[in-house]
Amino acid sequence: MVIETLDSAASRLGECPIWCERSGRLWWVDVLEPALWSHDPSTGACLRHPVAARRIGSLALRRIGGLVLACDNGVFAYDPEKGEQVFLVDPEPGATEHRKNDGRADSAGNFWVGTLRETDYAPVGALYRISPDLEVSVEANKLAIPNALAFDPKRRRMYFGDTRAYAIWVCDYDPADGRVGERRLFATTTAPARPDGSCIDGEGYVWNVEYAGGRLVRYSPEGEASRVVELPVTYPTCCCFGGRDFGRLYVTSASEPLSPEERAAEPLAGKVLVLDVGIRGRPEFRVAL
């Protein structure tokens, strides 16, 4: 399989790729830099966008246009054309030792975002649901690194994981109001590989990248690994489908915690990889915030 890369700077911790079908652009973040990036395949340009907020853990598309950014100091609306951002809400006000991590919109317009404490990755993080009226509710707690968020309204499901627990769970999910039921185990990984970001393809299969495992795994709705794609990076972080027909799979990655010697041996670390896996995705949901 041919694997291409985008012509952007290598990320220290690339995350949360999102394809916007309206603008024909890919968005992603470098959490540790921090930086917000976009890519326009029609020109090949990769642009770094100015953001005043602190580190960005994740982002989502807005129904009214623009983005929402989940930053250390709250969730912000962001206008990429003007470079303007407006504070919306902080699900953990005062928790200065925590940072935001994986985030995703659901079909009801809610924004879901997880939090973690990176000083020790103790299981003190949580998964929050932010409704369009900015009401915040805790949907899961005692998480170390919440990740792998994905929604399948056709099967009325939500997926999420904990990278430190080597586990991905599935919950019953009501797309009418965004409510979820009790979690049940969907898939596990084996050390050193840890589950990181996920997306769902047009057939309802879950694609998950394995951080420290250097691969992509496609899971059936029953939780069976139906396909494995080996990657040229040790630390892939998240994935999404994009392109004009959603036929390209974009994978972000991290150059840390590789040593200088390891980075020299792994020149694609931190790059955004582009794959043709022969399967199409679907548009991302948009938040109504």
Phi, psi and omega in degrees: 000131178281129178242120178262172176224153175278152183271065177234168177297147177294134180277145170291316175215082177293144183204162165053058174292136180222128178264128176258111182287341178289315183264347184068034182235150172262137176243146171200172182233156166249105188300316189274344185295309348273159182202149172245127184240154170222157178224133177249106182297336182291334179245343184082000185285140170243125184241141172261128186257137180290130179225127183276335183294163178289189190313140181259119178275326182197173179212168175209160177277147177259146178296326182272004180105153183085197186230163161245140181242128176265104186249168178308321186257022173134180177259130186236145165278141184224129176259105185290338180283323180262344184074020182263144177224146184229129179295135178251303183192156172238116181292341179229066180297132178090348180275070188292341180275356179259157170228159179282149179234225186304139178220156183199145172273148172253176186289345178272359179091005176282156173247126179253136180212141178257160178231156180212161173249104190279355177293328180217356182053037175291157181283065181239006178277174183213165175245123185248149171246124178250117184278167179302333177270013176070021171284135183248132176226145177272121182255342175199146178223185183057042178252143178274305178223089179295134186203183171064027180294132176199150183233137178232087183295334180298319178263003180055056184227152167233139176245142169203162183220179172229113185302322181285337181269359182056036188222145169239134179246161174233143179230150168294143189217131180259105183294347180290324182227000177080008180283148182235156178263196181292144179284150171220150187294130179255313181202157176229159174241167182246133181307142008275354184292132181235141179291132178239229187287154182228164166210168182242134180272181185293347179262002179084013176272148182262126173259128179230136176267144181254105177295131185070002177252343175064036181203165173251140177234130176259121181254138173289165177301344177270359178088014179266135178288112183261345181199143177232131178241115178284139183244155181274021178226144181284327188241068169291153188235324182197167183213157173202154173270146180199195186091171186303321181246018182057034181260005178245140179252119180261136182229119174277162181209175183236143174264346173255142017260036179295143174284165177305322179291319179293323178294323178297326180276349183230072189295342181268359180300131181090352180276162170269118180271149180232122184234151168249104184261006177076014181225143179260151176262205179215162179298148174288150172289160181239144180280150178259017178290000000 
